[in-house]
Amino acid sequence: MHRRSERGASAVEYGLLVSGVAGLVAVIVFSLGRVAGEQMNNDCDAITGQMNTALKSGSAPGCH
């Protein structure tokens, strides 16, 4: 009997595994990026509000 080579099957399986992990990483990065961006905007708005209050002028530079 001829023994069938499983190298091609293993390469396909590893390729699918790597692409699945890459997809998962992409989803996590985009989700965390959005959350981090929102948090930075909130922090910036809070700092700008504090600057406006401290300066009593209402014209402190913005973050956006």
mmCIF file as Biopython writes it, N, C-alpha, C and O atoms, coordinates in Angstrom:
data_model
#
loop_
_atom_site.group_PDB
_atom_site.id
_atom_site.type_symbol
_atom_site.label_atom_id
_atom_site.label_alt_id
_atom_site.label_comp_id
_atom_site.label_asym_id
_atom_site.label_entity_id
_atom_site.label_seq_id
_atom_site.pdbx_PDB_ins_code
_atom_site.Cartn_x
_atom_site.Cartn_y
_atom_site.Cartn_z
_atom_site.occupancy
_atom_site.B_iso_or_equiv
_atom_site.auth_seq_id
_atom_site.auth_asym_id
_atom_site.pdbx_PDB_model_num
ATOM 1   N N  . MET A ? 1  ? 0.824   -1.178 0.000  1.0 0.0 1  A 1 
ATOM 2   C CA . MET A ? 1  ? 0.000   0.000  0.000  1.0 0.0 1  A 1 
ATOM 3   C C  . MET A ? 1  ? 0.870   1.244  0.000  1.0 0.0 1  A 1 
ATOM 4   O O  . MET A ? 1  ? 1.957   1.294  0.576  1.0 0.0 1  A 1 
ATOM 5   N N  . HIS A ? 2  ? 0.342   2.217  -0.662 1.0 0.0 2  A 1 
ATOM 6   C CA . HIS A ? 2  ? 1.022   3.508  -0.665 1.0 0.0 2  A 1 
ATOM 7   C C  . HIS A ? 2  ? 0.529   4.326  0.511  1.0 0.0 2  A 1 
ATOM 8   O O  . HIS A ? 2  ? -0.670  4.442  0.766  1.0 0.0 2  A 1 
ATOM 9   N N  . ARG A ? 3  ? 1.471   4.875  1.199  1.0 0.0 3  A 1 
ATOM 10  C CA . ARG A ? 3  ? 1.085   5.733  2.318  1.0 0.0 3  A 1 
ATOM 11  C C  . ARG A ? 3  ? 0.782   7.126  1.785  1.0 0.0 3  A 1 
ATOM 12  O O  . ARG A ? 3  ? 1.590   7.711  1.063  1.0 0.0 3  A 1 
ATOM 13  N N  . ARG A ? 4  ? -0.336  7.634  2.127  1.0 0.0 4  A 1 
ATOM 14  C CA . ARG A ? 4  ? -0.774  8.934  1.640  1.0 0.0 4  A 1 
ATOM 15  C C  . ARG A ? 4  ? -0.087  10.039 2.422  1.0 0.0 4  A 1 
ATOM 16  O O  . ARG A ? 4  ? -0.013  9.986  3.649  1.0 0.0 4  A 1 
ATOM 17  N N  . SER A ? 5  ? 0.410   11.029 1.719  1.0 0.0 5  A 1 
ATOM 18  C CA . SER A ? 5  ? 1.086   12.150 2.370  1.0 0.0 5  A 1 
ATOM 19  C C  . SER A ? 5  ? 0.052   13.068 2.989  1.0 0.0 5  A 1 
ATOM 20  O O  . SER A ? 5  ? -0.936  13.428 2.349  1.0 0.0 5  A 1 
ATOM 21  N N  . GLU A ? 6  ? 0.284   13.446 4.239  1.0 0.0 6  A 1 
ATOM 22  C CA . GLU A ? 6  ? -0.638  14.347 4.923  1.0 0.0 6  A 1 
ATOM 23  C C  . GLU A ? 6  ? -0.060  15.740 5.065  1.0 0.0 6  A 1 
ATOM 24  O O  . GLU A ? 6  ? -0.601  16.568 5.798  1.0 0.0 6  A 1 
ATOM 25  N N  . ARG A ? 7  ? 1.028   16.004 4.373  1.0 0.0 7  A 1 
ATOM 26  C CA . ARG A ? 7  ? 1.649   17.319 4.482  1.0 0.0 7  A 1 
ATOM 27  C C  . ARG A ? 7  ? 0.715   18.422 3.994  1.0 0.0 7  A 1 
ATOM 28  O O  . ARG A ? 7  ? 0.599   19.464 4.639  1.0 0.0 7  A 1 
ATOM 29  N N  . GLY A ? 8  ? 0.057   18.206 2.874  1.0 0.0 8  A 1 
ATOM 30  C CA . GLY A ? 8  ? -0.857  19.215 2.333  1.0 0.0 8  A 1 
ATOM 31  C C  . GLY A ? 8  ? -2.009  19.496 3.281  1.0 0.0 8  A 1 
ATOM 32  O O  . GLY A ? 8  ? -2.395  20.649 3.471  1.0 0.0 8  A 1 
ATOM 33  N N  . ALA A ? 9  ? -2.556  18.452 3.872  1.0 0.0 9  A 1 
ATOM 34  C CA . ALA A ? 9  ? -3.670  18.608 4.812  1.0 0.0 9  A 1 
ATOM 35  C C  . ALA A ? 9  ? -3.210  19.373 6.043  1.0 0.0 9  A 1 
ATOM 36  O O  . ALA A ? 9  ? -3.929  20.240 6.539  1.0 0.0 9  A 1 
ATOM 37  N N  . SER A ? 10 ? -2.029  19.062 6.536  1.0 0.0 10 A 1 
ATOM 38  C CA . SER A ? 10 ? -1.521  19.767 7.716  1.0 0.0 10 A 1 
ATOM 39  C C  . SER A ? 10 ? -1.292  21.242 7.411  1.0 0.0 10 A 1 
ATOM 40  O O  . SER A ? 10 ? -1.586  22.102 8.242  1.0 0.0 10 A 1 
ATOM 41  N N  . ALA A ? 11 ? -0.773  21.536 6.231  1.0 0.0 11 A 1 
ATOM 42  C CA . ALA A ? 11 ? -0.536  22.931 5.854  1.0 0.0 11 A 1 
ATOM 43  C C  . ALA A ? 11 ? -1.848  23.695 5.774  1.0 0.0 11 A 1 
ATOM 44  O O  . ALA A ? 11 ? -1.920  24.844 6.208  1.0 0.0 11 A 1 
ATOM 45  N N  . VAL A ? 12 ? -2.877  23.080 5.231  1.0 0.0 12 A 1 
ATOM 46  C CA . VAL A ? 12 ? -4.192  23.732 5.142  1.0 0.0 12 A 1 
ATOM 47  C C  . VAL A ? 12 ? -4.755  23.963 6.534  1.0 0.0 12 A 1 
ATOM 48  O O  . VAL A ? 12 ? -5.302  25.028 6.819  1.0 0.0 12 A 1 
ATOM 49  N N  . GLU A ? 13 ? -4.622  22.974 7.393  1.0 0.0 13 A 1 
ATOM 50  C CA . GLU A ? 13 ? -5.135  23.129 8.760  1.0 0.0 13 A 1 
ATOM 51  C C  . GLU A ? 13 ? -4.419  24.256 9.502  1.0 0.0 13 A 1 
ATOM 52  O O  . GLU A ? 13 ? -5.054  25.058 10.188 1.0 0.0 13 A 1 
ATOM 53  N N  . TYR A ? 14 ? -3.097  24.311 9.361  1.0 0.0 14 A 1 
ATOM 54  C CA . TYR A ? 14 ? -2.358  25.396 10.000 1.0 0.0 14 A 1 
ATOM 55  C C  . TYR A ? 14 ? -2.723  26.748 9.400  1.0 0.0 14 A 1 
ATOM 56  O O  . TYR A ? 14 ? -2.809  27.745 10.117 1.0 0.0 14 A 1 
ATOM 57  N N  . GLY A ? 15 ? -2.934  26.786 8.111  1.0 0.0 15 A 1 
ATOM 58  C CA . GLY A ? 15 ? -3.350  28.030 7.455  1.0 0.0 15 A 1 
ATOM 59  C C  . GLY A ? 15 ? -4.689  28.522 7.979  1.0 0.0 15 A 1 
ATOM 60  O O  . GLY A ? 15 ? -4.863  29.713 8.237  1.0 0.0 15 A 1 
ATOM 61  N N  . LEU A ? 16 ? -5.632  27.602 8.135  1.0 0.0 16 A 1 
ATOM 62  C CA . LEU A ? 16 ? -6.941  27.973 8.678  1.0 0.0 16 A 1 
ATOM 63  C C  . LEU A ? 16 ? -6.819  28.445 10.128 1.0 0.0 16 A 1 
ATOM 64  O O  . LEU A ? 16 ? -7.480  29.399 10.539 1.0 0.0 16 A 1 
ATOM 65  N N  . LEU A ? 17 ? -5.974  27.770 10.888 1.0 0.0 17 A 1 
ATOM 66  C CA . LEU A ? 17 ? -5.771  28.161 12.281 1.0 0.0 17 A 1 
ATOM 67  C C  . LEU A ? 17 ? -5.166  29.558 12.373 1.0 0.0 17 A 1 
ATOM 68  O O  . LEU A ? 17 ? -5.616  30.386 13.164 1.0 0.0 17 A 1 
ATOM 69  N N  . VAL A ? 18 ? -4.145  29.813 11.562 1.0 0.0 18 A 1 
ATOM 70  C CA . VAL A ? 18 ? -3.489  31.123 11.574 1.0 0.0 18 A 1 
ATOM 71  C C  . VAL A ? 18 ? -4.459  32.216 11.129 1.0 0.0 18 A 1 
ATOM 72  O O  . VAL A ? 18 ? -4.487  33.294 11.722 1.0 0.0 18 A 1 
ATOM 73  N N  . SER A ? 19 ? -5.255  31.951 10.092 1.0 0.0 19 A 1 
ATOM 74  C CA . SER A ? 19 ? -6.198  32.970 9.633  1.0 0.0 19 A 1 
ATOM 75  C C  . SER A ? 19 ? -7.293  33.220 10.681 1.0 0.0 19 A 1 
ATOM 76  O O  . SER A ? 19 ? -7.752  34.352 10.835 1.0 0.0 19 A 1 
ATOM 77  N N  . GLY A ? 20 ? -7.707  32.183 11.390 1.0 0.0 20 A 1 
ATOM 78  C CA . GLY A ? 20 ? -8.694  32.364 12.456 1.0 0.0 20 A 1 
ATOM 79  C C  . GLY A ? 20 ? -8.148  33.200 13.600 1.0 0.0 20 A 1 
ATOM 80  O O  . GLY A ? 20 ? -8.842  34.075 14.119 1.0 0.0 20 A 1 
ATOM 81  N N  . VAL A ? 21 ? -6.915  32.938 13.993 1.0 0.0 21 A 1 
ATOM 82  C CA . VAL A ? 21 ? -6.285  33.718 15.064 1.0 0.0 21 A 1 
ATOM 83  C C  . VAL A ? 21 ? -6.103  35.163 14.612 1.0 0.0 21 A 1 
ATOM 84  O O  . VAL A ? 21 ? -6.339  36.087 15.390 1.0 0.0 21 A 1 
ATOM 85  N N  . ALA A ? 22 ? -5.687  35.368 13.367 1.0 0.0 22 A 1 
ATOM 86  C CA . ALA A ? 22 ? -5.502  36.730 12.854 1.0 0.0 22 A 1 
ATOM 87  C C  . ALA A ? 22 ? -6.830  37.488 12.839 1.0 0.0 22 A 1 
ATOM 88  O O  . ALA A ? 22 ? -6.874  38.671 13.177 1.0 0.0 22 A 1 
ATOM 89  N N  . GLY A ? 23 ? -7.890  36.823 12.454 1.0 0.0 23 A 1 
ATOM 90  C CA . GLY A ? 23 ? -9.206  37.456 12.472 1.0 0.0 23 A 1 
ATOM 91  C C  . GLY A ? 23 ? -9.638  37.834 13.873 1.0 0.0 23 A 1 
ATOM 92  O O  . GLY A ? 23 ? -10.189 38.913 14.088 1.0 0.0 23 A 1 
ATOM 93  N N  . LEU A ? 24 ? -9.392  36.960 14.818 1.0 0.0 24 A 1 
ATOM 94  C CA . LEU A ? 24 ? -9.737  37.240 16.213 1.0 0.0 24 A 1 
ATOM 95  C C  . LEU A ? 24 ? -8.938  38.424 16.747 1.0 0.0 24 A 1 
ATOM 96  O O  . LEU A ? 24 ? -9.485  39.286 17.435 1.0 0.0 24 A 1 
ATOM 97  N N  . VAL A ? 25 ? -7.658  38.467 16.435 1.0 0.0 25 A 1 
ATOM 98  C CA . VAL A ? 25 ? -6.814  39.585 16.867 1.0 0.0 25 A 1 
ATOM 99  C C  . VAL A ? 25 ? -7.319  40.895 16.261 1.0 0.0 25 A 1 
ATOM 100 O O  . VAL A ? 25 ? -7.364  41.917 16.946 1.0 0.0 25 A 1 
ATOM 101 N N  . ALA A ? 26 ? -7.697  40.871 14.986 1.0 0.0 26 A 1 
ATOM 102 C CA . ALA A ? 26 ? -8.204  42.079 14.328 1.0 0.0 26 A 1 
ATOM 103 C C  . ALA A ? 26 ? -9.468  42.580 15.023 1.0 0.0 26 A 1 
ATOM 104 O O  . ALA A ? 26 ? -9.606  43.780 15.261 1.0 0.0 26 A 1 
ATOM 105 N N  . VAL A ? 27 ? -10.376 41.690 15.345 1.0 0.0 27 A 1 
ATOM 106 C CA . VAL A ? 27 ? -11.620 42.083 16.028 1.0 0.0 27 A 1 
ATOM 107 C C  . VAL A ? 27 ? -11.310 42.696 17.394 1.0 0.0 27 A 1 
ATOM 108 O O  . VAL A ? 27 ? -11.901 43.709 17.769 1.0 0.0 27 A 1 
ATOM 109 N N  . ILE A ? 28 ? -10.401 42.093 18.125 1.0 0.0 28 A 1 
ATOM 110 C CA . ILE A ? 28 ? -10.044 42.606 19.450 1.0 0.0 28 A 1 
ATOM 111 C C  . ILE A ? 28 ? -9.395  43.973 19.344 1.0 0.0 28 A 1 
ATOM 112 O O  . ILE A ? 28 ? -9.718  44.874 20.117 1.0 0.0 28 A 1 
ATOM 113 N N  . VAL A ? 29 ? -8.475  44.141 18.388 1.0 0.0 29 A 1 
ATOM 114 C CA . VAL A ? 29 ? -7.779  45.419 18.234 1.0 0.0 29 A 1 
ATOM 115 C C  . VAL A ? 29 ? -8.763  46.528 17.870 1.0 0.0 29 A 1 
ATOM 116 O O  . VAL A ? 29 ? -8.703  47.614 18.446 1.0 0.0 29 A 1 
ATOM 117 N N  . PHE A ? 30 ? -9.667  46.272 16.924 1.0 0.0 30 A 1 
ATOM 118 C CA . PHE A ? 30 ? -10.636 47.294 16.547 1.0 0.0 30 A 1 
ATOM 119 C C  . PHE A ? 30 ? -11.579 47.630 17.693 1.0 0.0 30 A 1 
ATOM 120 O O  . PHE A ? 30 ? -11.926 48.795 17.887 1.0 0.0 30 A 1 
ATOM 121 N N  . SER A ? 31 ? -11.998 46.627 18.452 1.0 0.0 31 A 1 
ATOM 122 C CA . SER A ? 31 ? -12.896 46.877 19.583 1.0 0.0 31 A 1 
ATOM 123 C C  . SER A ? 31 ? -12.203 47.686 20.664 1.0 0.0 31 A 1 
ATOM 124 O O  . SER A ? 31 ? -12.762 48.665 21.158 1.0 0.0 31 A 1 
ATOM 125 N N  . LEU A ? 32 ? -10.995 47.290 21.038 1.0 0.0 32 A 1 
ATOM 126 C CA . LEU A ? 32 ? -10.270 48.019 22.070 1.0 0.0 32 A 1 
ATOM 127 C C  . LEU A ? 32 ? -9.873  49.412 21.594 1.0 0.0 32 A 1 
ATOM 128 O O  . LEU A ? 32 ? -9.845  50.357 22.382 1.0 0.0 32 A 1 
ATOM 129 N N  . GLY A ? 33 ? -9.568  49.538 20.311 1.0 0.0 33 A 1 
ATOM 130 C CA . GLY A ? 33 ? -9.225  50.851 19.761 1.0 0.0 33 A 1 
ATOM 131 C C  . GLY A ? 33 ? -10.383 51.825 19.873 1.0 0.0 33 A 1 
ATOM 132 O O  . GLY A ? 33 ? -10.192 52.993 20.213 1.0 0.0 33 A 1 
ATOM 133 N N  . ARG A ? 34 ? -11.564 51.350 19.591 1.0 0.0 34 A 1 
ATOM 134 C CA . ARG A ? 34 ? -12.756 52.196 19.688 1.0 0.0 34 A 1 
ATOM 135 C C  . ARG A ? 34 ? -12.993 52.617 21.136 1.0 0.0 34 A 1 
ATOM 136 O O  . ARG A ? 34 ? -13.278 53.784 21.407 1.0 0.0 34 A 1 
ATOM 137 N N  . VAL A ? 35 ? -12.877 51.675 22.057 1.0 0.0 35 A 1 
ATOM 138 C CA . VAL A ? 35 ? -13.076 51.970 23.479 1.0 0.0 35 A 1 
ATOM 139 C C  . VAL A ? 35 ? -12.011 52.956 23.973 1.0 0.0 35 A 1 
ATOM 140 O O  . VAL A ? 35 ? -12.324 53.904 24.693 1.0 0.0 35 A 1 
ATOM 141 N N  . ALA A ? 36 ? -10.760 52.728 23.584 1.0 0.0 36 A 1 
ATOM 142 C CA . ALA A ? 36 ? -9.672  53.607 24.012 1.0 0.0 36 A 1 
ATOM 143 C C  . ALA A ? 36 ? -9.860  55.010 23.444 1.0 0.0 36 A 1 
ATOM 144 O O  . ALA A ? 36 ? -9.612  55.996 24.138 1.0 0.0 36 A 1 
ATOM 145 N N  . GLY A ? 37 ? -10.293 55.109 22.196 1.0 0.0 37 A 1 
ATOM 146 C CA . GLY A ? 37 ? -10.539 56.417 21.586 1.0 0.0 37 A 1 
ATOM 147 C C  . GLY A ? 37 ? -11.636 57.176 22.299 1.0 0.0 37 A 1 
ATOM 148 O O  . GLY A ? 37 ? -11.509 58.377 22.537 1.0 0.0 37 A 1 
ATOM 149 N N  . GLU A ? 38 ? -12.712 56.489 22.642 1.0 0.0 38 A 1 
ATOM 150 C CA . GLU A ? 38 ? -13.806 57.127 23.373 1.0 0.0 38 A 1 
ATOM 151 C C  . GLU A ? 38 ? -13.328 57.611 24.744 1.0 0.0 38 A 1 
ATOM 152 O O  . GLU A ? 38 ? -13.689 58.702 25.185 1.0 0.0 38 A 1 
ATOM 153 N N  . GLN A ? 39 ? -12.525 56.802 25.404 1.0 0.0 39 A 1 
ATOM 154 C CA . GLN A ? 39 ? -12.017 57.180 26.728 1.0 0.0 39 A 1 
ATOM 155 C C  . GLN A ? 39 ? -11.117 58.407 26.622 1.0 0.0 39 A 1 
ATOM 156 O O  . GLN A ? 39 ? -11.188 59.300 27.466 1.0 0.0 39 A 1 
ATOM 157 N N  . MET A ? 40 ? -10.274 58.458 25.597 1.0 0.0 40 A 1 
ATOM 158 C CA . MET A ? 40 ? -9.403  59.618 25.423 1.0 0.0 40 A 1 
ATOM 159 C C  . MET A ? 40 ? -10.208 60.886 25.151 1.0 0.0 40 A 1 
ATOM 160 O O  . MET A ? 40 ? -9.877  61.958 25.656 1.0 0.0 40 A 1 
ATOM 161 N N  . ASN A ? 41 ? -11.259 60.758 24.355 1.0 0.0 41 A 1 
ATOM 162 C CA . ASN A ? 41 ? -12.114 61.914 24.102 1.0 0.0 41 A 1 
ATOM 163 C C  . ASN A ? 41 ? -12.799 62.382 25.379 1.0 0.0 41 A 1 
ATOM 164 O O  . ASN A ? 41 ? -12.900 63.583 25.627 1.0 0.0 41 A 1 
ATOM 165 N N  . ASN A ? 42 ? -13.268 61.440 26.189 1.0 0.0 42 A 1 
ATOM 166 C CA . ASN A ? 42 ? -13.906 61.800 27.457 1.0 0.0 42 A 1 
ATOM 167 C C  . ASN A ? 42 ? -12.916 62.504 28.380 1.0 0.0 42 A 1 
ATOM 168 O O  . ASN A ? 42 ? -13.252 63.504 29.014 1.0 0.0 42 A 1 
ATOM 169 N N  . ASP A ? 43 ? -11.691 61.975 28.453 1.0 0.0 43 A 1 
ATOM 170 C CA . ASP A ? 43 ? -10.667 62.591 29.295 1.0 0.0 43 A 1 
ATOM 171 C C  . ASP A ? 43 ? -10.331 63.991 28.794 1.0 0.0 43 A 1 
ATOM 172 O O  . ASP A ? 43 ? -10.180 64.919 29.589 1.0 0.0 43 A 1 
ATOM 173 N N  . CYS A ? 44 ? -10.215 64.142 27.492 1.0 0.0 44 A 1 
ATOM 174 C CA . CYS A ? 44 ? -9.892  65.433 26.900 1.0 0.0 44 A 1 
ATOM 175 C C  . CYS A ? 44 ? -11.003 66.447 27.197 1.0 0.0 44 A 1 
ATOM 176 O O  . CYS A ? 44 ? -10.727 67.591 27.558 1.0 0.0 44 A 1 
ATOM 177 N N  . ASP A ? 45 ? -12.247 66.021 27.042 1.0 0.0 45 A 1 
ATOM 178 C CA . ASP A ? 45 ? -13.366 66.912 27.334 1.0 0.0 45 A 1 
ATOM 179 C C  . ASP A ? 45 ? -13.373 67.327 28.805 1.0 0.0 45 A 1 
ATOM 180 O O  . ASP A ? 45 ? -13.666 68.479 29.126 1.0 0.0 45 A 1 
ATOM 181 N N  . ALA A ? 46 ? -13.051 66.396 29.690 1.0 0.0 46 A 1 
ATOM 182 C CA . ALA A ? 46 ? -13.012 66.713 31.120 1.0 0.0 46 A 1 
ATOM 183 C C  . ALA A ? 46 ? -11.904 67.717 31.415 1.0 0.0 46 A 1 
ATOM 184 O O  . ALA A ? 46 ? -12.101 68.659 32.183 1.0 0.0 46 A 1 
ATOM 185 N N  . ILE A ? 47 ? -10.745 67.516 30.805 1.0 0.0 47 A 1 
ATOM 186 C CA . ILE A ? 47 ? -9.630  68.444 31.026 1.0 0.0 47 A 1 
ATOM 187 C C  . ILE A ? 47 ? -9.960  69.823 30.474 1.0 0.0 47 A 1 
ATOM 188 O O  . ILE A ? 47 ? -9.684  70.836 31.117 1.0 0.0 47 A 1 
ATOM 189 N N  . THR A ? 48 ? -10.550 69.863 29.286 1.0 0.0 48 A 1 
ATOM 190 C CA . THR A ? 48 ? -10.925 71.140 28.684 1.0 0.0 48 A 1 
ATOM 191 C C  . THR A ? 48 ? -11.947 71.858 29.552 1.0 0.0 48 A 1 
ATOM 192 O O  . THR A ? 48 ? -11.868 73.074 29.730 1.0 0.0 48 A 1 
ATOM 193 N N  . GLY A ? 49 ? -12.910 71.109 30.095 1.0 0.0 49 A 1 
ATOM 194 C CA . GLY A ? 49 ? -13.903 71.717 30.978 1.0 0.0 49 A 1 
ATOM 195 C C  . GLY A ? 49 ? -13.268 72.283 32.230 1.0 0.0 49 A 1 
ATOM 196 O O  . GLY A ? 49 ? -13.660 73.354 32.691 1.0 0.0 49 A 1 
ATOM 197 N N  . GLN A ? 50 ? -12.298 71.586 32.785 1.0 0.0 50 A 1 
ATOM 198 C CA . GLN A ? 50 ? -11.603 72.075 33.974 1.0 0.0 50 A 1 
ATOM 199 C C  . GLN A ? 50 ? -10.786 73.314 33.650 1.0 0.0 50 A 1 
ATOM 200 O O  . GLN A ? 50 ? -10.700 74.236 34.461 1.0 0.0 50 A 1 
ATOM 201 N N  . MET A ? 51 ? -10.181 73.338 32.456 1.0 0.0 51 A 1 
ATOM 202 C CA . MET A ? 51 ? -9.408  74.518 32.051 1.0 0.0 51 A 1 
ATOM 203 C C  . MET A ? 51 ? -10.327 75.719 31.888 1.0 0.0 51 A 1 
ATOM 204 O O  . MET A ? 51 ? -9.989  76.832 32.291 1.0 0.0 51 A 1 
ATOM 205 N N  . ASN A ? 52 ? -11.494 75.486 31.291 1.0 0.0 52 A 1 
ATOM 206 C CA . ASN A ? 52 ? -12.461 76.578 31.107 1.0 0.0 52 A 1 
ATOM 207 C C  . ASN A ? 52 ? -12.914 77.128 32.454 1.0 0.0 52 A 1 
ATOM 208 O O  . ASN A ? 52 ? -13.029 78.340 32.631 1.0 0.0 52 A 1 
ATOM 209 N N  . THR A ? 53 ? -13.169 76.236 33.393 1.0 0.0 53 A 1 
ATOM 210 C CA . THR A ? 53 ? -13.598 76.661 34.719 1.0 0.0 53 A 1 
ATOM 211 C C  . THR A ? 53 ? -12.488 77.442 35.417 1.0 0.0 53 A 1 
ATOM 212 O O  . THR A ? 53 ? -12.735 78.471 36.046 1.0 0.0 53 A 1 
ATOM 213 N N  . ALA A ? 54 ? -11.264 76.936 35.296 1.0 0.0 54 A 1 
ATOM 214 C CA . ALA A ? 54 ? -10.131 77.601 35.965 1.0 0.0 54 A 1 
ATOM 215 C C  . ALA A ? 54 ? -9.841  78.953 35.341 1.0 0.0 54 A 1 
ATOM 216 O O  . ALA A ? 54 ? -9.510  79.903 36.050 1.0 0.0 54 A 1 
ATOM 217 N N  . LEU A ? 55 ? -9.960  79.053 34.037 1.0 0.0 55 A 1 
ATOM 218 C CA . LEU A ? 55 ? -9.635  80.313 33.365 1.0 0.0 55 A 1 
ATOM 219 C C  . LEU A ? 55 ? -10.799 81.311 33.381 1.0 0.0 55 A 1 
ATOM 220 O O  . LEU A ? 55 ? -10.599 82.508 33.174 1.0 0.0 55 A 1 
ATOM 221 N N  . LYS A ? 56 ? -12.004 80.814 33.627 1.0 0.0 56 A 1 
ATOM 222 C CA . LYS A ? 56 ? -13.219 81.628 33.644 1.0 0.0 56 A 1 
ATOM 223 C C  . LYS A ? 56 ? -13.434 82.375 32.340 1.0 0.0 56 A 1 
ATOM 224 O O  . LYS A ? 56 ? -14.152 83.375 32.306 1.0 0.0 56 A 1 
ATOM 225 N N  . SER A ? 57 ? -12.818 81.898 31.268 1.0 0.0 57 A 1 
ATOM 226 C CA . SER A ? 57 ? -12.971 82.585 29.987 1.0 0.0 57 A 1 
ATOM 227 C C  . SER A ? 57 ? -13.851 81.801 29.024 1.0 0.0 57 A 1 
ATOM 228 O O  . SER A ? 57 ? -14.464 82.378 28.126 1.0 0.0 57 A 1 
ATOM 229 N N  . GLY A ? 58 ? -13.912 80.505 29.208 1.0 0.0 58 A 1 
ATOM 230 C CA . GLY A ? 58 ? -14.719 79.692 28.300 1.0 0.0 58 A 1 
ATOM 231 C C  . GLY A ? 58 ? -14.086 79.499 26.938 1.0 0.0 58 A 1 
ATOM 232 O O  . GLY A ? 58 ? -14.754 79.041 26.011 1.0 0.0 58 A 1 
ATOM 233 N N  . SER A ? 59 ? -12.821 79.834 26.793 1.0 0.0 59 A 1 
ATOM 234 C CA . SER A ? 59 ? -12.197 79.708 25.477 1.0 0.0 59 A 1 
ATOM 235 C C  . SER A ? 59 ? -10.898 78.919 25.518 1.0 0.0 59 A 1 
ATOM 236 O O  . SER A ? 59 ? -9.954  79.228 24.791 1.0 0.0 59 A 1 
ATOM 237 N N  . ALA A ? 60 ? -10.853 77.917 26.353 1.0 0.0 60 A 1 
ATOM 238 C CA . ALA A ? 60 ? -9.664  77.080 26.413 1.0 0.0 60 A 1 
ATOM 239 C C  . ALA A ? 60 ? -9.588  76.252 25.130 1.0 0.0 60 A 1 
ATOM 240 O O  . ALA A ? 60 ? -10.620 75.903 24.559 1.0 0.0 60 A 1 
ATOM 241 N N  . PRO A ? 61 ? -8.399  75.942 24.684 1.0 0.0 61 A 1 
ATOM 242 C CA . PRO A ? 61 ? -8.270  75.175 23.454 1.0 0.0 61 A 1 
ATOM 243 C C  . PRO A ? 61 ? -8.907  73.795 23.599 1.0 0.0 61 A 1 
ATOM 244 O O  . PRO A ? 61 ? -8.863  73.190 24.670 1.0 0.0 61 A 1 
ATOM 245 N N  . GLY A ? 62 ? -9.495  73.307 22.515 1.0 0.0 62 A 1 
ATOM 246 C CA . GLY A ? 62 ? -10.145 72.010 22.520 1.0 0.0 62 A 1 
ATOM 247 C C  . GLY A ? 62 ? -9.208  70.893 22.125 1.0 0.0 62 A 1 
ATOM 248 O O  . GLY A ? 62 ? -8.058  71.132 21.758 1.0 0.0 62 A 1 
ATOM 249 N N  . CYS A ? 63 ? -9.700  69.682 22.201 1.0 0.0 63 A 1 
ATOM 250 C CA . CYS A ? 63 ? -8.884  68.510 21.904 1.0 0.0 63 A 1 
ATOM 251 C C  . CYS A ? 63 ? -9.181  67.940 20.528 1.0 0.0 63 A 1 
ATOM 252 O O  . CYS A ? 63 ? -8.358  67.192 20.000 1.0 0.0 63 A 1 
ATOM 253 N N  . HIS A ? 64 ? -10.287 68.250 19.941 1.0 0.0 64 A 1 
ATOM 254 C CA . HIS A ? 64 ? -10.712 67.562 18.712 1.0 0.0 64 A 1 
ATOM 255 C C  . HIS A ? 64 ? -10.187 68.246 17.495 1.0 0.0 64 A 1 
ATOM 256 O O  . HIS A ? 64 ? -10.448 67.802 16.377 1.0 0.0 64 A 1 
#
